[in-house]
Amino acid sequence: MTTQRHTAGKAREAEEARDALAAALERAGLRLPSLQVDAATYADAVPRPLVDLGRCPPGVALALAAVIEKGAA
C-alpha cells in the first residue's frame, strides 16, 4: 500500500511538472506538441517518472532557445 501511494505521489508530481512547464511555455507563446509524462518510466520496481519533452519543429526549438537565453541573461 505504501509503495502504491509513493508511486501515485510521484506520478502526480510528474504530471504537475508537465502542466507547469506547458503553462510557462504557453505564456511565452510556445507549445511542445509531444510534451508528456513518459509512461515507460513507471516500469521499474521503484518508479521514477520522467517528463518527456518530446519532439518539436525547428522554429519552436529556436524560440525556446531564445527564451532560455533571455532568462539566463
N, C-alpha and C positions, 0 to 999 in steps of 0.2 A: 504494500500500500504506500509506504513512504517513497519507494522508487517511482511509482506512478505519479505521485504528487510532484516529485522532483522533476520528472520528465515533463509534466504538464506546465510547471513553472518555467522551465527552460524554453518550451515551445511558445508560451505566452510572451516571454522576454524577446525571443527572436521575431515574433510577429509584431510586437510593439516597436522593435528597432526598424523592421522593414517599413512599417507605417510611418514612423518618424522621418526616415530617410525619404520616402516617397513624398511626404508633405513638404519637406525642406526643398527637395528638387522642384516640386510644383511651384513653390513660391519664387524660385529662381527661373521659372519658365522652362523647366526641363522635365523629361519623363524617360525613365529607363523601362522599356517595354517588357523586359523579361525579369524585372525585379521580383524576387520571391524568396520564401524560406525553402531551403533545399531539403526535400523530404528524405533523401538518401542518408543524410547525417543523423537520422533517428535510428538507423540500423545497428549502431554499435551497442554493446552491453551497457555502456554509460553514454546516453545520447548527448551529443554536443551540436545542437542545431546551428547551422550557418545561414547567413543571409547571402543569397546568390544574386550578385548584381547583374548577371546575365550579359547579353549582347545588346549593342545599340548601333545606330548609324554613325558614321564618322562625324557628321555635324554635331550630333549630341555629345560625342566624346570630346570634341574640341570645345564646345560650350561648357561642358563640365570641367575640363581642364582650366578654362579661363576663370570660372567661378572659384575654383580651388586656389588658383594663383592669386586672385584678388583678395580672397580671405586670408591667405598666408602672408600677404604683404603688410 
